[in-house]
């Protein structure tokens, strides 16, 4: 799977792992042990052809994407600067990029809901 997202016309590597989760939880002031339940509430209806997201979901997902890009940049030893949240939010204007981000997150989770054909 291509774990890159197009943001402001640039491809950014995304690594959704424990460090990204820990960083996200630290910024949101939630315990890492509570992340999986928080994440389940964060994700939209994956059965929908066009996922409907609330402003709260977009805000939280943008922060999670930023944390995951930060880890992707570190893993690739990239000198590309981390995109701002304002730029990341623009992902949600594209159904294709939104679905790509959601697929990366859901297929990375243990017992991922995203393993269904819908996301493949």
N, C-alpha and C positions, 0 to 999 in steps of 0.2 A: 504494500500500500504506500502511496506517495504521501508522506507526512509533511507536506509543505502547504502553506496558505499564502494566497496572493493578497497583499496588503499594500496600498498606495503604489501599485504597479511593480512591487518587488515580491519575490518568493522568499518566505521565511520558513526555516525548519521548525517543526513543532515536536516536542517530546513531552508527552503527557505521562509522567511517572510520579514516584513518591516525592521527589524534591519539588516538583511543580505543585503537587497537592499540598505539601507542607507550607510552601510560600503563600499559596492562595488562602489556606486556613489561617495563617498568621495575620494576613492582611484583613481577613473578614472576622477575625477574633472568634473562631470556632475551633473546637478540638478536632484533631486529625481523626480520632476514633468516630466522630460524628459525621465525617465527610460523606460516606456512602449514602446515608439517609438524606443529607443535604443535597447531594448530587442528584438523587432520584427525583426530588422536588424541583430541581433546577431544569431538568430536561423536558422539552415539549413532547407532545404526543407523536411518537415515532411512526405511527400508522398513517399519519396525515401526509398527503402528497406535498403540501406546502406547510411546513411547521409554523405554527402561530406562536410567537414569543411575546411575553410581556416586557415592559421596560425594565423591570427588576431582573428578569432572566437575561436580557441582553447585557445589562450592566455586569451581572455576575459572570456570565460566559466570557465577556470581554476581558475581565480580570484573569479568569482561568486561562484564556488563550495567551494573554501576555506572560503569565507565569510559565506556560508551556513553551512559548517561543524563547523565553530567557534560557530555559534548560536546553532547548534545541540549539541555540547559538553557542552555549557553553560546550555541549557535546561535540559540535562541529568546529570548535575553536575559531569561531567566526568573529570578525571585528565589526560586523554590521551592527549599527546601533539598534537598540530595542525600540520597536514602534510605540508611539504614544497610544493611550486608550482611545483618544478621539479618532485616530486612524483605524484602530482595530474595530471599532463600532461599525465602520463602513462595510465590514464583511457581511453584515446582516442585511445589506441592501441587495445582495446577490443570493438567490436561492441556492445556486450551485456551491458557492463558498460556505454558506451556512450549513448545508447538508454535509459538506466535506468536513467541517470542524466538528459537527455533532457525531459523525461517523468515527472520527479519530478518537473522540472521548469515549463514546459508548463501546467501541470494540476493544478499548484498553482496560475497561473495568472488569474485575472478576465477575463471572456470571453475567456478562454484558448482555443487556437487552438488544444491543446493536448487532448481535450475531445473526439476526434474521436476514433473510434474502433482501428485504426492503433496502438495507443500507449497502448492499454489495453491488 
